[in-house]
Structures are given as structure tokens and as C-alpha cells.
Amino acid sequence: MPWGPGVTTDRDADPVSGDIPDPNRVVRIVDPRRSCQTAAMSNSAPTSPAPCVAVIGGATAGAEVAGRLAERGAVVIVFEMNPRPYGKIEDGLPRWHVALREKEYQNVRTKLSHPNVHYVPNTKIGRDVDFKALASEWGFTSVVLANGAWRDRPLPIEGVDDYVGNGLVYQNPFIIWFNHNHEADYAGEAFETPDGAIVVGGGLASIDVVKVIMLQNAVKKLAERGVEADLVELEVKGIPKICKQNGIEIGELGLEGPTLFYRRRVEDMPLMDVPEGADEKRVAKVEAGRARMLGKAQEKYGFNMEPLCSPQEAIIEDGKLVGLRFVRNVMKDGRPTPTDETFERRGPVVISSIGSIPEAIDGIAMRGELFDFQDWDLGRLEGYPTVFSVGNVVTGKGNIVASRKHAAQVSEEAIEKFLGLHEDREGEDAALAATRENVEAEAQAVAEEIAAQEPASPEAIASILERVATHQARVGYEGDLEAWLR
């Protein structure tokens, strides 16, 4: 039997007047004086035992798990730290992926709109809800961690984090700023994109960072010449082509461009994965494809590349980070190995883009930068027999096309389109397909494990939903996801 958030539809009576609305209209009337009562009414409990599951995180992985469990008859509570449930789709995927973002938004909305799913926005586990209590005291059948990887991996130089905001910038807040700074109500951190920036990284996310810098600066330089360039069009067509269309040589823009510093070879950049069990010929083909992709990206967007070097020391002048000292590497047995050669590079800002890791949660043991999982396939934690984990919280990867086990290999052509190396976006779906297929497989495995657990009693579920209603009322959420998102 379905249960869950109640909304006023074309067949429901007005909850205030009791009148039946026009059958051709969808009417939603909210009495702000009754928000807590409305939330409690929407969270009606089932009359027979059922699994009751908390999902922490409402984006791609969390929504997939929630949707699958809800379809099986479970009552699912999704705790989301942000107002909107889109996670890295909204805040990590650069805003030039217009069609892909909207498609993924709809995918998440559809799954979280199931009547068995109860959404709790603006609620962070560890800050607003204690994790130990959630896993052990609330009465949930299971808890699923799907909270992603939001913390930047620290730049490995002692003391350098003292200069965050004073010469040092990390990738995650930088991309969040880029995605939202044009919005009228944006009140987050503000960043600049000075020419000649130093970017430390090597993955897809670091390519996004150097593209943001070049695209922002190219728009400004073109505007100085009377050309109003659209950033999204500039990303699709490339800076040289837009310049040529306007009778300008790209060199006339006077941009030095950012430089991306990577510790391995260009051929080792994780732009596309080597299939498991690949022979030498297949490995060589993938490596050649990576180098070709990077070359195309540099040609199209004008950034610089410095491979085989690792940051070793910060250069500080007048209390500000003004550059880095690097050590040259050579590859030995597939690993970057430092040599005796060092060199310095100075720039107006250093942006670290060396990966994303999960934020620590009080009550969960850590192993290095990741949670201390005892079972990496299901994300099991010692001491929490009913807790499972899916998505980037397990992988420690923060970009949308990364996954722990690709269920399908992403083709070179699809990745090139994802990176903007073609003048169309049809390949985005293929580039994302492996991640979605993998998430679906993980969600299915977790759903099967949860199905074997003892279901919660109607009384236990009713008690949980009362607590859920309190948290929903605290943030002003009244049980209607679509209305909330509007």
C-alpha cells in the first residue's frame, strides 16, 4: 500500500475550506500557521510492518536507492544537507552542461516524489541529527550513506592551508561559485579567475577548473573588443572559433592561460579508464586516447600543461601564497618517483584540484581520508550492522562520471563530448551511462540486503515519522517536494 507525502491534487478537497477544486486544475494551498500539522499529516504511517530506511543524501546515488526501496514498499526518509537534492549535479558539474543537468534533475525529482519517500531538506547528519542515534536509536531498519564526497583532498604541503583565501583556493567551493555566482540571491564565497593561475590536479575536475578560468577570461577580453560572447556557446564551439568568427586572432586576447600541473604523465591522466584485464595493446590505445583528448582540450580552450611534477613547498611573500616549488618526477613501475630536480612557478592564485573525499561524520571511524569500510562492495561499517553505503562516499571521487566499478566502459568519443571537445552534447548521456548503471547496480544490491532485514512495526514507523515531521517543520518543509523546489 502506498503512503507518504500528501499533496492537494485535482481530486482532493481544499485542506482549509473543504471545497472540491475545479477538476481541470491542480491546486496546492498551504496555511503557514499549520506547517507542523501539515508535515505530520503527510507522514502517515503504514498499518502493517514494512522496512523503514534512512538515506543520507538525496542526489544521484541517494535518489536511486530511495526510489528502488520505495517501489518495494519501504518507507524511506531522505536527509539532505542542502535545500535542493541535486548534489554534484548542481554544484560540481559546470553549468555549461545545461541539458544534462536538467535531465538529471528530473531523474532525481521523479524518484524522490514517490509517495513512500519523505524528504527532509537543510538537515545535515552530524550537525542537525546525530549519526549514532540515527543508526541505533531511531528504529530504522537500515541507514544508507549516500552523502557523496564534498571535502577537497588537502594539498600535500605542510602549513599551506593557512593561506586558503590568501592565495590558495580549493576546487569544490570554486566550482560552486562558478555555477551560482550569476544568480541574484547568491551569497556564497566569491572568487576571481586571474590569468596565469596555477592549478594542481590531473583529473576531469581539474580540466573543468582550467576551462572555467579560460572561458571567464575570454568572455571579458572579447567584451573589451566589443564582442558579447555567451559563455556556454564559447565552451561548445571553443575560444579560437569564436575569435575567428569575430575577426580576432586568439593571441590578440593577450591571455597567458592557467597551467595545470600533474604528477604523472599526460598518458596517465584519468580521463578514461583502462578496462579490467586489458592487454598491452588495449592499454596503449587508452593512453594514446588520453593524450589526444588533452591535446584537443588545450587547443580548444588555451590552457597550459606541465606533467611529471609534484608540489613540494609553498612560496610565501608578505604573508601571501604566491607560488609553489615543484619537484620533477619520473615514472618507475607505474608510479611517479621524485628526482633531484626542482623548479618554481609563481602565479596570482593556486587552485588545488587533486580530488574530493567524504566529510568526516562523528561516530564513523576513518581510514586515512575515507570511511573505514569493512566491506567496500556494500559500504559496511564496523559497529553498525544495519548501515550500507553507495556512490562517491565509498569511492572518494567527487565528479559525476567517476564510479568505483564501471558497469560499462565509457567510450573515448563520449568522454570527448563530455569534455566539450565536440560541438554537440549528444555524448553526455553515454558519458554518464556507466556511472548511472553502476549506481543502479549498487542500489539493487543494497535493496536486496535491506529486504532481508526485519521490517519495522507500524508503531516504530509512526514514531520515526513524528520525528521526521519535527525536522521538516523546523526547516519549513511541508511535504510537497515540487512546491518546495519551486
C-alpha positions as CSV (number, residue, x, y, z in Angstrom):
1,M,0.0,0.0,0.0
2,P,1.3,3.5,-0.8
3,W,1.9,6.1,1.9
4,G,3.8,9.2,2.2
5,P,3.7,13.0,1.5
6,G,0.2,14.2,0.8
7,V,-0.5,16.9,-1.8
8,T,-3.7,18.6,-2.9
9,T,-4.4,17.3,-6.4
10,D,-7.3,17.8,-8.7
11,R,-9.3,15.2,-6.9
12,D,-8.5,16.4,-3.3
13,A,-10.6,18.7,-1.2
14,D,-9.0,22.1,-0.2
15,P,-7.4,21.3,3.2
16,V,-8.6,24.7,4.6
17,S,-12.1,25.2,3.1
18,G,-13.1,21.6,2.3
19,D,-14.2,22.7,-1.2
20,I,-13.5,20.4,-4.2
21,P,-11.3,22.2,-6.7
22,D,-12.0,22.5,-10.4
23,P,-11.1,19.1,-11.8
24,N,-9.1,20.7,-14.5
25,R,-6.8,22.5,-12.1
26,V,-4.0,21.4,-9.7
27,V,-4.4,23.3,-6.5
28,R,-2.0,23.4,-3.6
29,I,-3.0,25.6,-0.7
30,V,-0.6,26.0,2.2
31,D,-1.6,27.5,5.5
32,P,1.7,28.8,7.0
33,R,0.2,28.6,10.5
34,R,-0.2,24.9,10.2
35,S,3.2,23.8,8.8
36,C,4.0,21.4,11.6
37,Q,0.5,19.9,11.5
38,T,0.6,19.6,7.7
39,A,4.0,17.8,7.9
40,A,2.7,15.4,10.5
41,M,-0.4,14.6,8.4
42,S,1.7,14.0,5.3
43,N,3.8,11.5,7.2
44,S,1.1,8.9,7.8
45,A,2.4,5.5,8.9
46,P,1.5,2.2,7.3
47,T,-0.8,-0.2,9.1
48,S,1.5,-3.3,8.7
49,P,5.3,-3.9,9.2
50,A,7.5,-2.5,6.5
51,P,11.2,-1.7,6.0
52,C,11.9,1.9,7.2
53,V,15.1,3.3,5.8
54,A,17.1,6.5,6.3
55,V,19.0,7.6,3.2
56,I,21.6,10.3,3.9
57,G,22.0,12.4,0.7
58,G,19.4,12.9,-2.0
59,A,21.3,13.2,-5.2
60,T,22.1,10.6,-7.9
61,A,23.0,7.7,-5.6
62,G,20.6,8.6,-2.8
63,A,17.7,9.1,-5.1
64,E,18.3,5.8,-6.8
65,V,18.4,3.9,-3.6
66,A,15.3,5.7,-2.2
67,G,13.3,5.1,-5.4
68,R,14.1,1.4,-5.5
69,L,13.3,0.9,-1.9
70,A,10.1,2.9,-2.1
71,E,8.9,0.8,-5.1
72,R,9.4,-2.3,-2.9
73,G,7.1,-0.8,-0.3
74,A,9.6,0.6,2.1
75,V,9.1,3.9,3.9
76,V,12.2,6.0,3.0
77,I,13.4,9.1,4.8
78,V,15.9,11.1,2.7
79,F,18.0,13.6,4.7
80,E,19.6,16.2,2.5
81,M,22.0,18.8,3.8
82,N,21.1,21.3,1.1
83,P,17.7,22.8,0.2
84,R,17.8,21.0,-3.2
85,P,18.7,17.4,-3.6
86,Y,20.9,17.6,-6.7
87,G,24.4,17.4,-5.1
88,K,27.3,17.3,-7.5
89,I,24.9,17.6,-10.5
90,E,24.1,21.1,-9.4
91,D,27.3,22.1,-7.5
92,G,30.0,20.1,-9.1
93,L,29.0,19.7,-12.8
94,P,29.8,23.0,-14.5
95,R,26.8,25.0,-15.6
96,W,27.6,24.7,-19.3
97,H,26.2,21.1,-19.2
98,V,22.7,22.6,-19.5
99,A,20.7,19.7,-21.0
100,L,22.5,17.0,-18.9
101,R,21.9,18.9,-15.7
102,E,18.1,19.2,-16.3
103,K,17.8,15.6,-17.3
104,E,19.5,14.5,-14.1
105,Y,17.4,17.0,-12.0
106,Q,14.3,15.3,-13.4
107,N,15.6,11.9,-12.7
108,V,16.2,12.8,-9.0
109,R,12.8,14.6,-8.7
110,T,11.0,11.6,-10.1
111,K,12.5,9.2,-7.6
112,L,12.1,11.4,-4.6
113,S,8.5,12.2,-5.5
114,H,7.4,8.6,-4.8
115,P,4.7,8.7,-2.1
116,N,6.7,6.4,0.1
117,V,9.7,8.9,0.2
118,H,9.8,11.6,2.8
119,Y,12.3,14.4,2.1
120,V,14.0,16.3,4.8
121,P,16.0,19.2,3.4
122,N,18.5,21.5,5.1
123,T,19.4,18.8,7.5
124,K,23.0,17.7,7.9
125,I,23.9,14.5,9.7
126,G,26.4,15.2,12.4
127,R,25.2,18.8,12.7
128,D,21.4,18.6,12.9
129,V,21.0,14.9,13.5
130,D,23.4,12.6,15.5
131,F,24.6,9.7,13.3
132,K,24.9,7.2,16.2
133,A,21.3,8.0,17.3
134,L,20.0,7.8,13.7
135,A,21.6,4.4,13.2
136,S,20.9,2.9,16.6
137,E,18.1,4.6,18.3
138,W,15.5,6.0,15.9
139,G,14.3,2.5,15.0
140,F,15.2,2.4,11.3
141,T,15.5,-1.0,9.6
142,S,18.6,0.3,7.8
143,V,20.6,3.5,7.1
144,V,22.2,4.2,3.7
145,L,25.1,6.6,3.4
146,A,24.9,8.4,0.0
147,N,26.3,11.7,1.1
148,G,29.0,12.0,-1.5
149,A,32.5,13.5,-1.5
150,W,32.4,17.2,-0.7
151,R,35.7,17.8,1.1
152,D,38.7,18.7,-1.0
153,R,41.7,16.5,-0.5
154,P,44.3,18.7,1.1
155,L,47.2,20.0,-0.9
156,P,50.1,17.9,0.5
157,I,52.3,20.8,1.6
158,E,52.6,21.4,5.4
159,G,51.0,24.6,6.5
160,V,49.6,25.6,3.1
161,D,46.0,25.5,4.3
162,D,46.8,28.6,6.4
163,Y,46.6,30.5,3.1
164,V,43.2,29.4,2.0
165,G,41.6,32.6,0.7
166,N,45.0,34.3,0.6
167,G,46.5,32.8,-2.5
168,L,45.1,29.3,-2.2
169,V,41.7,28.1,-3.4
170,Y,40.1,24.7,-3.4
171,Q,38.2,23.2,-6.3
172,N,34.8,22.5,-4.7
173,P,34.0,26.0,-3.5
174,F,35.4,27.4,-6.7
175,I,33.1,25.4,-8.9
176,I,30.1,26.1,-6.6
177,W,30.8,29.8,-7.1
178,F,31.1,29.4,-10.8
179,N,27.7,27.6,-11.0
180,H,25.8,30.1,-8.8
181,N,27.5,33.5,-8.8
182,H,25.3,34.8,-11.6
183,E,22.2,34.1,-9.5
184,A,20.6,37.2,-7.9
185,D,20.4,35.6,-4.4
186,Y,23.9,34.1,-4.4
187,A,25.5,34.8,-1.0
188,G,28.4,32.3,-1.0
189,E,32.2,32.7,-1.4
190,A,33.4,35.0,-4.2
191,F,36.4,34.1,-6.4
192,E,38.3,35.6,-9.2
193,T,39.9,33.9,-12.3
194,P,43.2,35.7,-12.7
195,D,45.2,34.9,-15.8
196,G,48.2,32.8,-15.2
197,A,46.7,30.8,-12.4
198,I,48.4,27.7,-11.1
199,V,46.1,24.6,-11.0
200,V,47.3,21.4,-9.3
201,G,45.4,18.3,-10.4
202,G,45.0,15.9,-13.3
203,G,41.5,14.5,-13.4
204,L,38.3,15.6,-15.1
205,A,37.6,18.1,-12.3
206,S,40.9,19.9,-12.9
207,I,40.1,20.2,-16.6
208,D,36.8,21.9,-15.5
209,V,38.8,24.3,-13.4
210,V,41.2,25.4,-16.1
211,K,38.2,25.7,-18.6
212,V,36.3,27.9,-16.1
213,I,39.4,30.3,-15.9
214,M,39.9,30.5,-19.6
215,L,36.2,30.8,-20.5
216,Q,35.6,33.6,-17.9
217,N,38.7,35.5,-19.0
218,A,37.9,35.1,-22.7
219,V,34.4,36.5,-22.2
220,K,36.0,39.5,-20.5
221,K,38.6,40.0,-23.2
222,L,36.1,39.7,-26.0
223,A,33.8,42.2,-24.3
224,E,36.7,44.7,-24.3
225,R,36.7,44.4,-28.1
226,G,33.0,44.9,-28.3
227,V,32.1,41.2,-28.7
228,E,29.4,39.9,-26.4
229,A,30.3,36.2,-26.2
230,D,28.0,33.7,-24.4
231,L,30.0,31.5,-22.1
232,V,28.0,28.3,-22.9
233,E,28.4,28.9,-26.7
234,L,32.1,29.6,-26.1
235,E,32.5,26.3,-24.3
236,V,30.7,24.4,-27.0
237,K,32.5,26.0,-30.0
238,G,35.8,26.8,-28.4
239,I,37.7,30.0,-27.9
240,P,39.6,30.1,-31.2
241,K,36.5,29.5,-33.3
242,I,34.5,32.3,-31.6
243,C,37.5,34.6,-32.0
244,K,37.8,33.8,-35.7
245,Q,34.1,34.4,-36.3
246,N,34.7,37.9,-35.0
247,G,37.8,38.6,-36.9
248,I,40.1,38.2,-33.9
249,E,43.2,36.0,-33.6
250,I,43.2,34.2,-30.2
251,G,46.7,35.6,-29.5
252,E,45.2,39.1,-29.7
253,L,43.3,38.4,-26.5
254,G,46.6,38.6,-24.6
255,L,45.8,35.6,-22.3
256,E,48.7,33.6,-20.9
257,G,46.2,31.0,-19.6
258,P,46.3,28.8,-16.5
259,T,48.8,26.0,-16.2
260,L,47.7,22.5,-15.0
261,F,50.5,20.7,-13.0
262,Y,50.1,16.9,-12.9
263,R,52.3,14.4,-11.0
264,R,52.2,11.7,-13.7
265,R,52.4,11.6,-17.5
266,V,49.8,13.0,-19.7
267,E,49.1,9.4,-20.8
268,D,48.2,8.5,-17.2
269,M,45.5,11.2,-16.7
270,P,42.3,9.5,-15.6
271,L,40.2,10.9,-18.4
272,M,39.1,7.4,-19.4
273,D,39.6,4.1,-17.6
274,V,41.5,1.1,-18.7
275,P,39.2,-1.9,-18.8
276,E,39.9,-4.7,-16.3
277,G,42.2,-7.4,-17.8
278,A,43.2,-5.2,-20.7
279,D,46.2,-6.4,-22.7
280,E,49.2,-4.1,-23.6
281,K,47.7,-3.1,-26.9
282,R,44.4,-2.0,-25.2
283,V,46.3,-0.1,-22.5
284,A,48.4,1.7,-25.1
285,K,45.2,2.6,-27.0
286,V,43.7,4.1,-23.9
287,E,46.8,6.0,-23.1
288,A,47.0,7.4,-26.6
289,G,43.4,8.4,-26.3
290,R,44.0,10.3,-23.1
291,A,46.9,12.3,-24.6
292,R,44.8,13.1,-27.7
293,M,41.9,14.3,-25.5
294,L,44.2,16.6,-23.5
295,G,45.7,18.0,-26.7
296,K,42.3,18.8,-28.1
297,A,41.2,20.4,-24.9
298,Q,44.3,22.6,-24.8
299,E,43.7,23.6,-28.4
300,K,40.1,24.5,-27.8
301,Y,40.4,26.3,-24.5
302,G,44.0,27.5,-24.5
303,F,45.4,26.3,-21.1
304,N,48.9,25.0,-20.4
305,M,50.1,21.7,-19.1
306,E,53.1,20.7,-17.0
307,P,53.2,16.9,-16.4
308,L,55.5,14.8,-14.2
309,C,55.9,17.3,-11.3
310,S,54.6,17.4,-7.7
311,P,54.1,20.4,-5.4
312,Q,56.8,20.3,-2.7
313,E,56.8,23.7,-1.0
314,A,54.8,26.9,-0.7
315,I,56.3,30.2,-1.8
316,I,55.1,32.8,0.7
317,E,55.8,36.6,0.3
318,D,54.3,39.3,2.5
319,G,52.0,36.8,4.2
320,K,50.5,35.5,0.9
321,L,50.9,32.3,-1.1
322,V,52.4,33.5,-4.4
323,G,53.5,30.2,-6.0
324,L,54.8,26.7,-5.5
325,R,58.1,24.9,-5.6
326,F,57.8,21.6,-7.6
327,V,59.9,18.5,-7.9
328,R,60.3,16.7,-11.2
329,N,59.1,13.1,-11.3
330,V,59.9,10.1,-13.4
331,M,57.7,7.1,-13.7
332,K,59.0,3.9,-12.2
333,D,57.0,0.7,-12.0
334,G,53.9,2.8,-12.8
335,R,54.4,5.2,-10.0
336,P,55.7,8.9,-10.0
337,T,59.1,9.0,-8.4
338,P,60.7,12.3,-7.4
339,T,64.1,13.3,-8.8
340,D,66.7,15.8,-7.6
341,E,65.4,18.5,-10.0
342,T,63.1,21.2,-8.6
343,F,61.7,24.4,-10.1
344,E,59.5,27.3,-9.0
345,R,56.3,28.7,-10.5
346,R,54.6,31.8,-9.4
347,G,51.0,32.9,-10.1
348,P,48.2,35.1,-8.9
349,V,46.4,32.2,-7.3
350,V,46.9,28.5,-6.7
351,I,43.9,26.2,-7.2
352,S,44.1,22.7,-5.8
353,S,42.0,20.1,-7.7
354,I,43.5,16.9,-6.5
355,G,40.3,15.1,-5.6
356,S,37.3,15.1,-3.3
357,I,36.8,13.0,-0.2
358,P,33.9,12.4,2.2
359,E,33.4,14.9,5.1
360,A,34.0,13.2,8.4
361,I,30.9,12.4,10.5
362,D,31.2,12.0,14.3
363,G,30.7,8.3,15.1
364,I,32.2,6.9,11.9
365,A,35.8,5.7,12.0
366,M,38.1,6.9,9.3
367,R,40.9,5.1,7.5
368,G,43.0,7.8,6.1
369,E,40.8,10.1,4.1
370,L,37.9,7.7,3.6
371,F,35.5,6.0,6.0
372,D,36.8,2.8,7.4
373,F,34.7,0.4,5.4
374,Q,34.8,-3.3,6.3
375,D,33.0,-4.3,3.1
376,W,33.7,-1.9,0.2
377,D,31.1,-3.5,-2.1
378,L,28.2,-2.7,0.2
379,G,29.9,0.1,2.2
380,R,29.5,-1.7,5.6
381,L,30.9,-0.1,8.8
382,E,32.1,-2.0,11.9
383,G,29.7,-1.5,14.8
384,Y,26.8,-0.6,12.5
385,P,25.3,-3.8,11.2
386,T,22.3,-2.0,9.5
387,V,24.4,0.7,7.7
388,F,25.2,0.5,4.0
389,S,26.9,3.0,1.6
390,V,26.7,3.8,-2.1
391,G,28.2,6.2,-4.5
392,N,31.0,8.7,-4.0
393,V,31.1,8.4,-0.2
394,V,32.6,5.0,-0.9
395,T,34.8,5.9,-3.9
396,G,36.0,9.2,-2.5
397,K,35.6,10.6,-6.0
398,G,33.7,13.8,-6.5
399,N,33.0,14.1,-10.2
400,I,29.8,12.9,-11.8
401,V,31.4,10.5,-14.3
402,A,33.5,8.7,-11.7
403,S,32.5,5.4,-10.2
404,R,34.1,2.6,-8.2
405,K,33.2,-0.2,-10.7
406,H,32.2,0.8,-14.2
407,A,29.3,-1.4,-15.3
408,A,30.1,-0.3,-18.8
409,Q,33.2,1.3,-20.3
410,V,32.7,4.9,-21.4
411,S,33.8,5.3,-25.0
412,E,36.5,7.8,-25.9
413,E,34.1,9.7,-28.1
414,A,31.6,10.0,-25.3
415,I,34.2,11.4,-22.9
416,E,35.4,13.8,-25.5
417,K,31.9,15.1,-25.9
418,F,31.6,15.4,-22.1
419,L,34.8,17.4,-22.0
420,G,33.4,19.7,-24.7
421,L,35.7,18.5,-27.4
422,H,32.8,18.2,-29.9
423,E,30.3,20.9,-30.9
424,D,27.4,18.9,-29.6
425,R,26.4,17.3,-26.3
426,E,24.8,14.1,-27.5
427,G,27.7,12.1,-25.9
428,E,26.9,13.4,-22.4
429,D,24.3,10.7,-21.9
430,A,26.8,8.0,-22.9
431,A,29.5,9.5,-20.7
432,L,27.1,9.4,-17.7
433,A,25.6,6.0,-18.5
434,A,28.4,4.0,-16.8
435,T,28.0,5.9,-13.6
436,R,24.2,5.6,-13.6
437,E,24.4,1.9,-14.4
438,N,26.9,1.4,-11.7
439,V,24.7,3.3,-9.2
440,E,21.7,1.3,-10.2
441,A,23.6,-2.0,-9.6
442,E,24.8,-0.8,-6.2
443,A,21.3,0.4,-5.2
444,Q,19.9,-3.0,-6.2
445,A,22.4,-4.8,-4.1
446,V,21.6,-2.7,-1.1
447,A,17.9,-3.1,-1.6
448,E,18.3,-6.8,-1.6
449,E,20.3,-6.7,1.6
450,I,17.7,-4.5,3.3
451,A,14.8,-6.7,2.1
452,A,16.4,-9.5,4.2
453,Q,16.3,-7.3,7.4
454,E,13.4,-7.5,9.9
455,P,10.8,-4.9,8.9
456,A,9.8,-2.1,11.4
457,S,6.5,-2.2,13.1
458,P,3.7,0.3,12.3
459,E,4.3,1.8,15.8
460,A,8.0,2.2,15.2
461,I,7.4,3.8,11.8
462,A,4.9,6.2,13.3
463,S,7.4,7.2,15.9
464,I,10.0,7.8,13.2
465,L,7.7,9.8,11.1
466,E,6.8,12.0,14.1
467,R,10.4,12.9,14.5
468,V,10.7,13.4,10.7
469,A,7.8,15.9,10.8
470,T,9.5,17.9,13.5
471,H,12.7,18.2,11.4
472,Q,10.6,19.1,8.3
473,A,8.7,21.7,10.2
474,R,12.0,23.1,11.6
475,V,13.2,24.0,8.1
476,G,9.7,25.0,6.7
477,Y,9.2,21.9,4.5
478,E,5.6,21.0,4.2
479,G,5.7,17.6,2.5
480,D,5.4,18.7,-1.2
481,L,8.7,18.3,-3.0
482,E,7.6,20.0,-6.2
483,A,6.2,23.0,-4.3
484,W,9.4,23.2,-2.2
485,L,11.6,23.2,-5.3
486,R,9.5,25.9,-7.0
